[in-house]
């Protein structure tokens, strides 16, 4: 193995980590600047803060999404075994399909809950 082949994974790892750090740093710096400007102008910055959802609602969303992914993996395995579809396409399409169905189910459950509380 030559030294050039050795440096390629090292450079890739360093670059990807520094890219993630850079994006996070710029996001947090700009958010802080925006809030400081709001304070200087006399606007309360807490009105723009996101309200945290209830933990049960978040747990339901991630639970339905992960169940959808698991069902998608199972269906991808069934499709790849029973048809001539390429394994990668079968798995990826089923994971995306059932993950999306899980998120849509979450949306419908939350909308029905909001209708009951507001209506």
DAVEN-V916598 format. One record per residue. N is the residue number from 1. RES is the residue in one letter. PHI is phi in degrees with one decimal (* if undefined). D_CENTER is the distance of its C-alpha to the mean C-alpha in Angstrom with 1 decimal. Layout:
n=[N	N]
res=[RES	RES]
phi=[PHI	PHI]
d_center=[D_CENTER	D_CENTER]
//
This chain:
n=[1	2	3	4	5	6	7	8	9	10	11	12	13	14	15	16	17	18	19	20	21	22	23	24	25	26	27	28	29	30	31	32	33	34	35	36	37	38	39	40	41	42	43	44	45	46	47	48	49	50	51	52	53	54	55	56	57	58	59	60	61	62	63	64	65	66	67	68	69	70	71	72	73	74	75	76	77	78	79	80	81	82	83	84	85	86	87	88	89	90	91	92	93	94	95	96	97	98	99	100	101	102	103	104	105	106	107	108	109	110	111	112	113	114	115	116	117	118	119]
res=[X	X	X	X	X	X	X	X	X	X	X	X	X	X	X	X	X	X	X	X	X	X	X	X	X	X	X	X	X	X	X	X	X	X	X	X	X	X	X	X	X	X	X	X	X	X	X	X	X	X	X	X	X	X	X	X	X	X	X	X	X	X	X	X	X	X	X	X	X	X	X	X	X	X	X	X	X	X	X	X	X	X	X	X	X	X	X	X	X	X	X	X	X	X	X	X	X	X	X	X	X	X	X	X	X	X	X	X	X	X	X	X	X	X	X	X	X	X	X]
phi=[*	-82.1	-67.6	-64.8	-66.5	-76.3	-80.0	-60.9	-67.1	-65.9	-63.7	-63.5	-67.1	-63.3	-63.7	-66.4	-68.9	-69.4	-65.4	-63.7	-63.4	-63.1	-63.7	-63.9	-63.6	-64.5	-61.5	-68.2	-65.1	-67.4	-64.8	-65.8	-61.1	-61.7	-67.4	-65.0	-65.1	-65.4	-66.4	-63.2	-84.5	87.8	-95.3	-77.6	-72.9	-71.4	-71.5	-95.6	-73.6	-75.1	-79.2	-74.3	-71.9	-66.9	-65.5	-67.7	-68.1	-66.2	-64.2	-64.5	-62.0	-68.5	-64.4	-65.1	-64.9	-70.0	-64.8	-61.9	-64.3	-63.1	-64.5	-63.0	-63.9	-64.0	-66.4	-62.3	-66.5	-63.9	-66.2	-68.6	-83.0	-96.2	-121.5	-94.1	-67.2	-63.9	-55.8	-60.9	-68.1	-63.6	-65.4	-62.8	-65.2	-71.8	-62.9	-65.6	-62.9	-76.0	-64.0	-65.1	-63.7	-62.2	-68.7	-66.8	-62.7	-61.1	-59.4	-64.3	-64.5	-66.3	-64.8	-65.6	-67.2	-66.8	-63.2	-69.1	-78.9	-90.9	-95.5]
d_center=[37.9	38.6	37.3	35.3	33.4	32.7	31.3	28.8	26.2	27.0	26.5	23.2	21.9	23.4	22.1	18.4	18.6	20.6	18.3	15.3	17.9	19.4	16.4	15.7	19.5	19.9	17.2	18.9	22.3	22.0	20.6	23.6	26.0	25.0	25.5	28.8	30.0	29.3	31.3	34.1	34.4	34.5	31.3	29.5	26.0	24.8	24.8	21.7	19.7	17.0	18.2	16.3	15.9	17.9	16.8	17.9	15.7	12.5	13.9	14.7	11.3	9.8	13.2	13.5	10.3	11.6	15.1	14.2	13.0	16.2	18.4	17.1	18.2	21.4	22.0	21.3	23.9	26.3	26.1	26.5	29.6	31.2	30.8	31.3	27.7	26.3	24.2	21.2	21.1	21.7	18.9	16.2	17.4	17.6	14.2	12.7	15.4	15.2	11.4	12.0	15.1	13.6	11.4	14.7	16.6	14.7	15.5	19.1	19.6	18.5	20.7	23.5	23.3	23.4	26.4	28.2	27.9	28.7	31.1]
//
